[in-house]
Amino acid sequence: MSATPSFPALLQRFFTDRLMQQRRASPHTIGSYRDTFRLLLRFAQMRLGRQPSQLAFEQIDAPLIAAFLDELQDKRGITARSRNLRLTAIRSFFRYAAFEAPTHAEQIQRVLAIPSQRFTRTQVGFLTRPEVDALLAAPDRQTWSGRRDYALLLLAVQAGLRLSELTAMRRDTVILGSGAHVLVMGKGRKERATPLTRQTAAVLNAWLKEIPANPDATIFPSARGTRLSADGVQYLLAKHVAVAARSCPSLAQKRVTPHVLRHTTAMELLQAGVDRAVIALWLGHESVETTQIYLDANLAIKEQALARTTPPDSTPGRFRPDDQLLAFLTEL
């Protein structure tokens, strides 16, 4: 019987064998799991006084992990949702360890028994059409970066792409001409095609002339020619939101993120009467049920439903306030 591998060796094999080779996890998943364990190892180093490469498996127990998660919330201020994502990465490693280190079964079960934290599910945020127009008018299209930002924001709002899908786009994934569309690789390595409006296709066609002609050129590069980071996109978005808020004050009251632009696409499709199944395909959702969150947040649909109802023993229709003069006489 082979000896139980050390904790450092087990963690390395989890990434190289399980995630990369066996599961062929996406770079986004690997990056998320990597960040979780970097934070955990630094916490263990501070708590136990040992270098990460010298940690033993039995030291990474349930109390340590629970304390780590609590510190993330208390000192770093992460949300319960983010806490659960970190816990998901840790659970994945310990499920792998259950087969590779069966002698630690009791410890592993205690870690897997750490519960996810419940949280309040708020309604999704989205922008109204006037807010979208103000945001698209914010970039200075007389500059290279302004034209890039305008093309990026327009594509984000029209196509509803995820942030990782936007930043990963290459020249050969933009198909112009008849039936213009973009090809993206979404979650679960699912490729999908999203059609483009004439305006978006024209803007992208003009923008492609300003970037390198090689097929694998990044569509939205940074000033150094590299792929834009998530923080970089959030920075440029916040900058343009601040400018747009001057002409559209309601934007100042909203927290606008790249994912809010994706929600905006879904809400506009829903308000246009597009079927939920089509919206799910458009956005690359795993299930049609995921699209339910947009129904919950769409007040217009609820108002339409209310307008169709008839209160008992009353005139059909919604309440209308009485004429001001008649109301005055009624109050006498």
GUFITOR-291842 format. One record per residue (C-alpha): residue number from 1; chain; y, x, z. Coordinates in nm, 3 decimals, padded with zeros to 5 digits. Layout:
N
node k: NUM | c: A | c2: Y | c1: X | c3: Z
...
//
This chain:
332
node k: 1 | c: A | c2: 00.000 | c1: 00.000 | c3: 00.000
node k: 2 | c: A | c2: 00.337 | c1: 00.145 | c3: -00.102
node k: 3 | c: A | c2: 00.596 | c1: 00.218 | c3: 00.166
node k: 4 | c: A | c2: 00.888 | c1: -00.018 | c3: 00.214
node k: 5 | c: A | c2: 01.189 | c1: 00.117 | c3: 00.020
node k: 6 | c: A | c2: 01.501 | c1: 00.215 | c3: 00.209
node k: 7 | c: A | c2: 01.801 | c1: -00.017 | c3: 00.213
node k: 8 | c: A | c2: 02.010 | c1: 00.194 | c3: -00.032
node k: 9 | c: A | c2: 01.716 | c1: 00.217 | c3: -00.275
node k: 10 | c: A | c2: 01.646 | c1: -00.154 | c3: -00.244
node k: 11 | c: A | c2: 02.007 | c1: -00.248 | c3: -00.310
node k: 12 | c: A | c2: 02.024 | c1: -00.022 | c3: -00.617
node k: 13 | c: A | c2: 01.700 | c1: -00.172 | c3: -00.753
node k: 14 | c: A | c2: 01.837 | c1: -00.521 | c3: -00.693
node k: 15 | c: A | c2: 02.124 | c1: -00.449 | c3: -00.932
node k: 16 | c: A | c2: 01.941 | c1: -00.240 | c3: -01.191
node k: 17 | c: A | c2: 01.600 | c1: -00.410 | c3: -01.199
node k: 18 | c: A | c2: 01.658 | c1: -00.768 | c3: -01.085
node k: 19 | c: A | c2: 02.008 | c1: -00.848 | c3: -01.210
node k: 20 | c: A | c2: 02.044 | c1: -00.627 | c3: -01.516
node k: 21 | c: A | c2: 01.691 | c1: -00.604 | c3: -01.656
node k: 22 | c: A | c2: 01.498 | c1: -00.907 | c3: -01.533
node k: 23 | c: A | c2: 01.769 | c1: -01.171 | c3: -01.512
node k: 24 | c: A | c2: 02.008 | c1: -01.011 | c3: -01.762
node k: 25 | c: A | c2: 02.296 | c1: -01.140 | c3: -01.553
node k: 26 | c: A | c2: 02.641 | c1: -01.151 | c3: -01.709
node k: 27 | c: A | c2: 02.895 | c1: -00.875 | c3: -01.635
node k: 28 | c: A | c2: 03.098 | c1: -01.135 | c3: -01.446
node k: 29 | c: A | c2: 02.806 | c1: -01.211 | c3: -01.211
node k: 30 | c: A | c2: 02.725 | c1: -00.843 | c3: -01.161
node k: 31 | c: A | c2: 03.090 | c1: -00.769 | c3: -01.087
node k: 32 | c: A | c2: 03.112 | c1: -01.052 | c3: -00.834
node k: 33 | c: A | c2: 02.793 | c1: -00.939 | c3: -00.655
node k: 34 | c: A | c2: 02.909 | c1: -00.577 | c3: -00.662
node k: 35 | c: A | c2: 03.240 | c1: -00.665 | c3: -00.495
node k: 36 | c: A | c2: 03.057 | c1: -00.864 | c3: -00.226
node k: 37 | c: A | c2: 02.836 | c1: -00.570 | c3: -00.129
node k: 38 | c: A | c2: 03.121 | c1: -00.321 | c3: -00.141
node k: 39 | c: A | c2: 03.302 | c1: -00.535 | c3: 00.116
node k: 40 | c: A | c2: 02.985 | c1: -00.582 | c3: 00.324
node k: 41 | c: A | c2: 02.901 | c1: -00.210 | c3: 00.328
node k: 42 | c: A | c2: 03.254 | c1: -00.116 | c3: 00.434
node k: 43 | c: A | c2: 03.237 | c1: -00.374 | c3: 00.712
node k: 44 | c: A | c2: 02.898 | c1: -00.240 | c3: 00.825
node k: 45 | c: A | c2: 03.034 | c1: 00.114 | c3: 00.821
node k: 46 | c: A | c2: 03.322 | c1: 00.015 | c3: 01.050
node k: 47 | c: A | c2: 03.102 | c1: -00.196 | c3: 01.277
node k: 48 | c: A | c2: 02.804 | c1: 00.042 | c3: 01.304
node k: 49 | c: A | c2: 02.971 | c1: 00.379 | c3: 01.250
node k: 50 | c: A | c2: 02.727 | c1: 00.486 | c3: 00.978
node k: 51 | c: A | c2: 02.779 | c1: 00.575 | c3: 00.614
node k: 52 | c: A | c2: 02.649 | c1: 00.306 | c3: 00.373
node k: 53 | c: A | c2: 02.388 | c1: 00.545 | c3: 00.231
node k: 54 | c: A | c2: 02.251 | c1: 00.596 | c3: 00.583
node k: 55 | c: A | c2: 02.217 | c1: 00.228 | c3: 00.676
node k: 56 | c: A | c2: 01.872 | c1: 00.094 | c3: 00.756
node k: 57 | c: A | c2: 01.757 | c1: -00.244 | c3: 00.629
node k: 58 | c: A | c2: 01.707 | c1: -00.384 | c3: 00.980
node k: 59 | c: A | c2: 02.074 | c1: -00.318 | c3: 01.058
node k: 60 | c: A | c2: 02.189 | c1: -00.566 | c3: 00.794
node k: 61 | c: A | c2: 02.084 | c1: -00.865 | c3: 00.999
node k: 62 | c: A | c2: 02.207 | c1: -01.223 | c3: 01.032
node k: 63 | c: A | c2: 02.460 | c1: -01.159 | c3: 01.314
node k: 64 | c: A | c2: 02.620 | c1: -00.876 | c3: 01.114
node k: 65 | c: A | c2: 02.645 | c1: -01.089 | c3: 00.800
node k: 66 | c: A | c2: 02.784 | c1: -01.386 | c3: 00.993
node k: 67 | c: A | c2: 03.048 | c1: -01.161 | c3: 01.149
node k: 68 | c: A | c2: 03.132 | c1: -01.022 | c3: 00.804
node k: 69 | c: A | c2: 03.185 | c1: -01.371 | c3: 00.661
node k: 70 | c: A | c2: 03.397 | c1: -01.472 | c3: 00.958
node k: 71 | c: A | c2: 03.618 | c1: -01.166 | c3: 00.917
node k: 72 | c: A | c2: 03.672 | c1: -01.247 | c3: 00.549
node k: 73 | c: A | c2: 03.810 | c1: -01.584 | c3: 00.649
node k: 74 | c: A | c2: 04.001 | c1: -01.478 | c3: 00.959
node k: 75 | c: A | c2: 04.161 | c1: -01.154 | c3: 00.838
node k: 76 | c: A | c2: 04.155 | c1: -01.176 | c3: 00.459
node k: 77 | c: A | c2: 04.231 | c1: -01.547 | c3: 00.452
node k: 78 | c: A | c2: 03.970 | c1: -01.642 | c3: 00.194
node k: 79 | c: A | c2: 03.876 | c1: -02.007 | c3: 00.149
node k: 80 | c: A | c2: 03.547 | c1: -02.167 | c3: 00.245
node k: 81 | c: A | c2: 03.458 | c1: -02.182 | c3: -00.126
node k: 82 | c: A | c2: 03.506 | c1: -01.804 | c3: -00.162
node k: 83 | c: A | c2: 03.309 | c1: -01.747 | c3: 00.158
node k: 84 | c: A | c2: 03.019 | c1: -01.942 | c3: 00.013
node k: 85 | c: A | c2: 03.031 | c1: -01.736 | c3: -00.307
node k: 86 | c: A | c2: 02.996 | c1: -01.416 | c3: -00.102
node k: 87 | c: A | c2: 02.707 | c1: -01.571 | c3: 00.087
node k: 88 | c: A | c2: 02.538 | c1: -01.666 | c3: -00.242
node k: 89 | c: A | c2: 02.535 | c1: -01.300 | c3: -00.350
node k: 90 | c: A | c2: 02.389 | c1: -01.191 | c3: -00.016
node k: 91 | c: A | c2: 02.121 | c1: -01.460 | c3: -00.027
node k: 92 | c: A | c2: 02.022 | c1: -01.350 | c3: -00.378
node k: 93 | c: A | c2: 01.964 | c1: -00.995 | c3: -00.255
node k: 94 | c: A | c2: 01.761 | c1: -01.108 | c3: 00.046
node k: 95 | c: A | c2: 01.542 | c1: -01.335 | c3: -00.167
node k: 96 | c: A | c2: 01.465 | c1: -01.028 | c3: -00.376
node k: 97 | c: A | c2: 01.402 | c1: -00.827 | c3: -00.060
node k: 98 | c: A | c2: 01.151 | c1: -01.087 | c3: 00.061
node k: 99 | c: A | c2: 00.907 | c1: -00.960 | c3: -00.204
node k: 100 | c: A | c2: 00.997 | c1: -00.591 | c3: -00.183
node k: 101 | c: A | c2: 01.013 | c1: -00.563 | c3: 00.198
node k: 102 | c: A | c2: 00.773 | c1: -00.825 | c3: 00.340
node k: 103 | c: A | c2: 00.760 | c1: -00.647 | c3: 00.676
node k: 104 | c: A | c2: 01.116 | c1: -00.771 | c3: 00.735
node k: 105 | c: A | c2: 01.028 | c1: -01.135 | c3: 00.665
node k: 106 | c: A | c2: 01.164 | c1: -01.267 | c3: 00.995
node k: 107 | c: A | c2: 01.498 | c1: -01.092 | c3: 00.950
node k: 108 | c: A | c2: 01.521 | c1: -01.212 | c3: 00.590
node k: 109 | c: A | c2: 01.455 | c1: -01.574 | c3: 00.686
node k: 110 | c: A | c2: 01.731 | c1: -01.563 | c3: 00.945
node k: 111 | c: A | c2: 01.976 | c1: -01.438 | c3: 00.685
node k: 112 | c: A | c2: 01.868 | c1: -01.703 | c3: 00.433
node k: 113 | c: A | c2: 01.915 | c1: -01.967 | c3: 00.704
node k: 114 | c: A | c2: 02.289 | c1: -01.893 | c3: 00.736
node k: 115 | c: A | c2: 02.445 | c1: -02.221 | c3: 00.620
node k: 116 | c: A | c2: 02.712 | c1: -02.262 | c3: 00.358
node k: 117 | c: A | c2: 03.042 | c1: -02.380 | c3: 00.497
node k: 118 | c: A | c2: 03.157 | c1: -02.729 | c3: 00.410
node k: 119 | c: A | c2: 03.506 | c1: -02.773 | c3: 00.271
node k: 120 | c: A | c2: 03.743 | c1: -03.044 | c3: 00.152
node k: 121 | c: A | c2: 03.719 | c1: -03.099 | c3: -00.221
node k: 122 | c: A | c2: 04.074 | c1: -03.148 | c3: -00.346
node k: 123 | c: A | c2: 04.158 | c1: -03.307 | c3: -00.678
node k: 124 | c: A | c2: 04.193 | c1: -03.070 | c3: -00.971
node k: 125 | c: A | c2: 04.541 | c1: -02.956 | c3: -01.061
node k: 126 | c: A | c2: 04.672 | c1: -02.993 | c3: -01.416
node k: 127 | c: A | c2: 04.999 | c1: -02.989 | c3: -01.609
node k: 128 | c: A | c2: 05.172 | c1: -03.279 | c3: -01.777
node k: 129 | c: A | c2: 05.278 | c1: -03.253 | c3: -02.139
node k: 130 | c: A | c2: 05.647 | c1: -03.182 | c3: -02.053
node k: 131 | c: A | c2: 05.530 | c1: -02.904 | c3: -01.821
node k: 132 | c: A | c2: 05.306 | c1: -02.760 | c3: -02.093
node k: 133 | c: A | c2: 05.594 | c1: -02.765 | c3: -02.343
node k: 134 | c: A | c2: 05.823 | c1: -02.588 | c3: -02.095
node k: 135 | c: A | c2: 05.558 | c1: -02.322 | c3: -02.026
node k: 136 | c: A | c2: 05.498 | c1: -02.256 | c3: -02.397
node k: 137 | c: A | c2: 05.872 | c1: -02.221 | c3: -02.453
node k: 138 | c: A | c2: 05.905 | c1: -01.957 | c3: -02.179
node k: 139 | c: A | c2: 05.773 | c1: -01.640 | c3: -02.357
node k: 140 | c: A | c2: 06.032 | c1: -01.445 | c3: -02.555
node k: 141 | c: A | c2: 05.879 | c1: -01.441 | c3: -02.900
node k: 142 | c: A | c2: 06.124 | c1: -01.177 | c3: -03.017
node k: 143 | c: A | c2: 05.911 | c1: -00.920 | c3: -02.835
node k: 144 | c: A | c2: 05.551 | c1: -00.807 | c3: -02.891
node k: 145 | c: A | c2: 05.440 | c1: -00.906 | c3: -02.542
node k: 146 | c: A | c2: 05.615 | c1: -01.243 | c3: -02.574
node k: 147 | c: A | c2: 05.427 | c1: -01.324 | c3: -02.894
node k: 148 | c: A | c2: 05.101 | c1: -01.217 | c3: -02.732
node k: 149 | c: A | c2: 05.167 | c1: -01.431 | c3: -02.426
node k: 150 | c: A | c2: 05.264 | c1: -01.732 | c3: -02.638
node k: 151 | c: A | c2: 04.944 | c1: -01.707 | c3: -02.843
node k: 152 | c: A | c2: 04.735 | c1: -01.665 | c3: -02.526
node k: 153 | c: A | c2: 04.892 | c1: -01.961 | c3: -02.345
node k: 154 | c: A | c2: 04.873 | c1: -02.185 | c3: -02.651
node k: 155 | c: A | c2: 04.505 | c1: -02.105 | c3: -02.703
node k: 156 | c: A | c2: 04.431 | c1: -02.152 | c3: -02.331
node k: 157 | c: A | c2: 04.589 | c1: -02.498 | c3: -02.324
node k: 158 | c: A | c2: 04.446 | c1: -02.615 | c3: -02.657
node k: 159 | c: A | c2: 04.093 | c1: -02.475 | c3: -02.630
node k: 160 | c: A | c2: 04.040 | c1: -02.494 | c3: -02.253
node k: 161 | c: A | c2: 03.877 | c1: -02.152 | c3: -02.233
node k: 162 | c: A | c2: 03.782 | c1: -01.981 | c3: -01.909
node k: 163 | c: A | c2: 03.982 | c1: -01.673 | c3: -01.811
node k: 164 | c: A | c2: 03.686 | c1: -01.443 | c3: -01.878
node k: 165 | c: A | c2: 03.640 | c1: -01.603 | c3: -02.221
node k: 166 | c: A | c2: 04.007 | c1: -01.551 | c3: -02.309
node k: 167 | c: A | c2: 04.021 | c1: -01.186 | c3: -02.211
node k: 168 | c: A | c2: 03.688 | c1: -01.106 | c3: -02.382
node k: 169 | c: A | c2: 03.786 | c1: -01.248 | c3: -02.722
node k: 170 | c: A | c2: 03.762 | c1: -01.012 | c3: -03.020
node k: 171 | c: A | c2: 03.900 | c1: -01.036 | c3: -03.370
node k: 172 | c: A | c2: 03.560 | c1: -01.129 | c3: -03.514
node k: 173 | c: A | c2: 03.535 | c1: -01.431 | c3: -03.279
node k: 174 | c: A | c2: 03.840 | c1: -01.599 | c3: -03.436
node k: 175 | c: A | c2: 03.742 | c1: -01.789 | c3: -03.752
node k: 176 | c: A | c2: 04.044 | c1: -01.908 | c3: -03.951
node k: 177 | c: A | c2: 04.079 | c1: -02.101 | c3: -04.275
node k: 178 | c: A | c2: 03.893 | c1: -02.426 | c3: -04.331
node k: 179 | c: A | c2: 03.737 | c1: -02.547 | c3: -04.007
node k: 180 | c: A | c2: 03.926 | c1: -02.294 | c3: -03.792
node k: 181 | c: A | c2: 03.760 | c1: -02.228 | c3: -03.457
node k: 182 | c: A | c2: 03.689 | c1: -01.964 | c3: -03.195
node k: 183 | c: A | c2: 03.348 | c1: -01.846 | c3: -03.078
node k: 184 | c: A | c2: 03.307 | c1: -01.774 | c3: -02.708
node k: 185 | c: A | c2: 03.020 | c1: -01.674 | c3: -02.483
node k: 186 | c: A | c2: 03.038 | c1: -01.892 | c3: -02.173
node k: 187 | c: A | c2: 02.844 | c1: -01.917 | c3: -01.849
node k: 188 | c: A | c2: 02.471 | c1: -01.882 | c3: -01.877
node k: 189 | c: A | c2: 02.514 | c1: -01.681 | c3: -02.199
node k: 190 | c: A | c2: 02.578 | c1: -02.003 | c3: -02.390
node k: 191 | c: A | c2: 02.773 | c1: -01.954 | c3: -02.710
node k: 192 | c: A | c2: 02.998 | c1: -02.237 | c3: -02.823
node k: 193 | c: A | c2: 03.253 | c1: -02.299 | c3: -03.095
node k: 194 | c: A | c2: 03.586 | c1: -02.465 | c3: -03.015
node k: 195 | c: A | c2: 03.799 | c1: -02.604 | c3: -03.301
node k: 196 | c: A | c2: 04.162 | c1: -02.505 | c3: -03.340
node k: 197 | c: A | c2: 04.460 | c1: -02.721 | c3: -03.430
node k: 198 | c: A | c2: 04.671 | c1: -02.620 | c3: -03.730
node k: 199 | c: A | c2: 04.947 | c1: -02.495 | c3: -03.500
node k: 200 | c: A | c2: 04.712 | c1: -02.279 | c3: -03.293
node k: 201 | c: A | c2: 04.539 | c1: -02.144 | c3: -03.605
node k: 202 | c: A | c2: 04.876 | c1: -02.053 | c3: -03.760
node k: 203 | c: A | c2: 04.992 | c1: -01.876 | c3: -03.443
node k: 204 | c: A | c2: 04.667 | c1: -01.679 | c3: -03.414
node k: 205 | c: A | c2: 04.679 | c1: -01.589 | c3: -03.784
node k: 206 | c: A | c2: 05.026 | c1: -01.440 | c3: -03.737
node k: 207 | c: A | c2: 04.922 | c1: -01.264 | c3: -03.416
node k: 208 | c: A | c2: 04.616 | c1: -01.102 | c3: -03.573
node k: 209 | c: A | c2: 04.850 | c1: -00.905 | c3: -03.799
node k: 210 | c: A | c2: 04.992 | c1: -00.729 | c3: -03.494
node k: 211 | c: A | c2: 04.667 | c1: -00.594 | c3: -03.351
node k: 212 | c: A | c2: 04.416 | c1: -00.340 | c3: -03.490
node k: 213 | c: A | c2: 04.211 | c1: -00.459 | c3: -03.788
node k: 214 | c: A | c2: 03.870 | c1: -00.353 | c3: -03.659
node k: 215 | c: A | c2: 03.636 | c1: -00.648 | c3: -03.589
node k: 216 | c: A | c2: 03.583 | c1: -00.564 | c3: -03.221
node k: 217 | c: A | c2: 03.956 | c1: -00.532 | c3: -03.144
node k: 218 | c: A | c2: 04.062 | c1: -00.722 | c3: -02.832
node k: 219 | c: A | c2: 04.269 | c1: -01.025 | c3: -02.929
node k: 220 | c: A | c2: 04.497 | c1: -01.011 | c3: -02.624
node k: 221 | c: A | c2: 04.533 | c1: -00.643 | c3: -02.529
node k: 222 | c: A | c2: 04.746 | c1: -00.494 | c3: -02.258
node k: 223 | c: A | c2: 05.042 | c1: -00.269 | c3: -02.337
node k: 224 | c: A | c2: 04.796 | c1: 00.024 | c3: -02.331
node k: 225 | c: A | c2: 04.566 | c1: -00.144 | c3: -02.581
node k: 226 | c: A | c2: 04.293 | c1: -00.221 | c3: -02.328
node k: 227 | c: A | c2: 04.149 | c1: -00.558 | c3: -02.231
node k: 228 | c: A | c2: 04.377 | c1: -00.763 | c3: -02.006
node k: 229 | c: A | c2: 04.253 | c1: -00.789 | c3: -01.649
node k: 230 | c: A | c2: 04.234 | c1: -01.115 | c3: -01.455
node k: 231 | c: A | c2: 04.527 | c1: -00.999 | c3: -01.241
node k: 232 | c: A | c2: 04.722 | c1: -00.913 | c3: -01.554
node k: 233 | c: A | c2: 04.681 | c1: -01.263 | c3: -01.695
node k: 234 | c: A | c2: 04.776 | c1: -01.419 | c3: -01.362
node k: 235 | c: A | c2: 05.086 | c1: -01.197 | c3: -01.347
node k: 236 | c: A | c2: 05.210 | c1: -01.291 | c3: -01.694
node k: 237 | c: A | c2: 05.134 | c1: -01.658 | c3: -01.629
node k: 238 | c: A | c2: 05.331 | c1: -01.655 | c3: -01.302
node k: 239 | c: A | c2: 05.620 | c1: -01.484 | c3: -01.479
node k: 240 | c: A | c2: 05.641 | c1: -01.751 | c3: -01.747
node k: 241 | c: A | c2: 05.592 | c1: -02.035 | c3: -01.498
node k: 242 | c: A | c2: 05.897 | c1: -01.906 | c3: -01.307
node k: 243 | c: A | c2: 06.103 | c1: -01.913 | c3: -01.626
node k: 244 | c: A | c2: 05.973 | c1: -02.255 | c3: -01.730
node k: 245 | c: A | c2: 06.051 | c1: -02.401 | c3: -01.385
node k: 246 | c: A | c2: 06.422 | c1: -02.363 | c3: -01.456
node k: 247 | c: A | c2: 06.404 | c1: -02.633 | c3: -01.724
node k: 248 | c: A | c2: 06.109 | c1: -02.822 | c3: -01.571
node k: 249 | c: A | c2: 06.152 | c1: -02.821 | c3: -01.189
node k: 250 | c: A | c2: 05.816 | c1: -02.991 | c3: -01.126
node k: 251 | c: A | c2: 05.643 | c1: -02.663 | c3: -01.219
node k: 252 | c: A | c2: 05.790 | c1: -02.499 | c3: -00.910
node k: 253 | c: A | c2: 05.588 | c1: -02.740 | c3: -00.694
node k: 254 | c: A | c2: 05.255 | c1: -02.651 | c3: -00.857
node k: 255 | c: A | c2: 05.021 | c1: -02.356 | c3: -00.822
node k: 256 | c: A | c2: 04.953 | c1: -02.272 | c3: -01.185
node k: 257 | c: A | c2: 04.648 | c1: -02.054 | c3: -01.256
node k: 258 | c: A | c2: 04.455 | c1: -01.988 | c3: -01.579
node k: 259 | c: A | c2: 04.198 | c1: -02.243 | c3: -01.462
node k: 260 | c: A | c2: 04.472 | c1: -02.505 | c3: -01.423
node k: 261 | c: A | c2: 04.538 | c1: -02.464 | c3: -01.797
node k: 262 | c: A | c2: 04.168 | c1: -02.534 | c3: -01.857
node k: 263 | c: A | c2: 04.194 | c1: -02.848 | c3: -01.643
node k: 264 | c: A | c2: 04.498 | c1: -02.948 | c3: -01.846
node k: 265 | c: A | c2: 04.295 | c1: -02.938 | c3: -02.166
node k: 266 | c: A | c2: 04.028 | c1: -03.160 | c3: -02.011
node k: 267 | c: A | c2: 04.282 | c1: -03.411 | c3: -01.883
node k: 268 | c: A | c2: 04.454 | c1: -03.438 | c3: -02.220
node k: 269 | c: A | c2: 04.121 | c1: -03.497 | c3: -02.391
node k: 270 | c: A | c2: 04.028 | c1: -03.760 | c3: -02.132
node k: 271 | c: A | c2: 04.361 | c1: -03.939 | c3: -02.162
node k: 272 | c: A | c2: 04.318 | c1: -03.941 | c3: -02.540
node k: 273 | c: A | c2: 03.997 | c1: -04.141 | c3: -02.496
node k: 274 | c: A | c2: 03.751 | c1: -03.860 | c3: -02.573
node k: 275 | c: A | c2: 03.402 | c1: -03.929 | c3: -02.436
node k: 276 | c: A | c2: 03.298 | c1: -03.733 | c3: -02.127
node k: 277 | c: A | c2: 02.995 | c1: -03.586 | c3: -02.306
node k: 278 | c: A | c2: 03.222 | c1: -03.440 | c3: -02.574
node k: 279 | c: A | c2: 03.456 | c1: -03.295 | c3: -02.310
node k: 280 | c: A | c2: 03.159 | c1: -03.133 | c3: -02.136
node k: 281 | c: A | c2: 03.053 | c1: -02.973 | c3: -02.465
node k: 282 | c: A | c2: 03.412 | c1: -02.868 | c3: -02.537
node k: 283 | c: A | c2: 03.449 | c1: -02.691 | c3: -02.203
node k: 284 | c: A | c2: 03.094 | c1: -02.553 | c3: -02.192
node k: 285 | c: A | c2: 02.992 | c1: -02.744 | c3: -01.881
node k: 286 | c: A | c2: 02.629 | c1: -02.729 | c3: -01.776
node k: 287 | c: A | c2: 02.623 | c1: -03.103 | c3: -01.707
node k: 288 | c: A | c2: 02.826 | c1: -03.409 | c3: -01.803
node k: 289 | c: A | c2: 02.851 | c1: -03.485 | c3: -01.431
node k: 290 | c: A | c2: 03.081 | c1: -03.185 | c3: -01.391
node k: 291 | c: A | c2: 03.341 | c1: -03.372 | c3: -01.596
node k: 292 | c: A | c2: 03.353 | c1: -03.639 | c3: -01.324
node k: 293 | c: A | c2: 03.623 | c1: -03.438 | c3: -01.142
node k: 294 | c: A | c2: 03.870 | c1: -03.523 | c3: -01.418
node k: 295 | c: A | c2: 03.803 | c1: -03.895 | c3: -01.384
node k: 296 | c: A | c2: 03.871 | c1: -03.864 | c3: -01.012
node k: 297 | c: A | c2: 04.207 | c1: -03.695 | c3: -01.076
node k: 298 | c: A | c2: 04.322 | c1: -03.919 | c3: -01.363
node k: 299 | c: A | c2: 04.555 | c1: -04.176 | c3: -01.207
node k: 300 | c: A | c2: 04.635 | c1: -04.333 | c3: -01.545
node k: 301 | c: A | c2: 04.273 | c1: -04.446 | c3: -01.593
node k: 302 | c: A | c2: 04.272 | c1: -04.598 | c3: -01.245
node k: 303 | c: A | c2: 04.599 | c1: -04.780 | c3: -01.318
node k: 304 | c: A | c2: 04.451 | c1: -04.919 | c3: -01.639
node k: 305 | c: A | c2: 04.153 | c1: -05.047 | c3: -01.440
node k: 306 | c: A | c2: 04.387 | c1: -05.205 | c3: -01.187
node k: 307 | c: A | c2: 04.586 | c1: -05.374 | c3: -01.463
node k: 308 | c: A | c2: 04.267 | c1: -05.543 | c3: -01.588
node k: 309 | c: A | c2: 04.193 | c1: -05.701 | c3: -01.251
node k: 310 | c: A | c2: 04.310 | c1: -06.052 | c3: -01.157
node k: 311 | c: A | c2: 04.380 | c1: -06.128 | c3: -00.790
node k: 312 | c: A | c2: 04.215 | c1: -06.453 | c3: -00.670
node k: 313 | c: A | c2: 04.421 | c1: -06.768 | c3: -00.728
node k: 314 | c: A | c2: 04.710 | c1: -06.580 | c3: -00.882
node k: 315 | c: A | c2: 04.862 | c1: -06.518 | c3: -01.220
node k: 316 | c: A | c2: 04.681 | c1: -06.242 | c3: -01.412
node k: 317 | c: A | c2: 04.861 | c1: -05.912 | c3: -01.442
node k: 318 | c: A | c2: 05.025 | c1: -05.657 | c3: -01.218
node k: 319 | c: A | c2: 05.297 | c1: -05.723 | c3: -00.963
node k: 320 | c: A | c2: 05.649 | c1: -05.746 | c3: -01.101
node k: 321 | c: A | c2: 05.946 | c1: -05.744 | c3: -00.862
node k: 322 | c: A | c2: 06.157 | c1: -06.060 | c3: -00.866
node k: 323 | c: A | c2: 06.498 | c1: -06.073 | c3: -01.030
node k: 324 | c: A | c2: 06.759 | c1: -05.923 | c3: -00.800
node k: 325 | c: A | c2: 06.975 | c1: -06.235 | c3: -00.796
node k: 326 | c: A | c2: 06.678 | c1: -06.464 | c3: -00.726
node k: 327 | c: A | c2: 06.564 | c1: -06.226 | c3: -00.453
node k: 328 | c: A | c2: 06.910 | c1: -06.247 | c3: -00.296
node k: 329 | c: A | c2: 06.902 | c1: -06.627 | c3: -00.297
node k: 330 | c: A | c2: 06.551 | c1: -06.629 | c3: -00.153
node k: 331 | c: A | c2: 06.664 | c1: -06.421 | c3: 00.141
node k: 332 | c: A | c2: 06.949 | c1: -06.661 | c3: 00.234
//
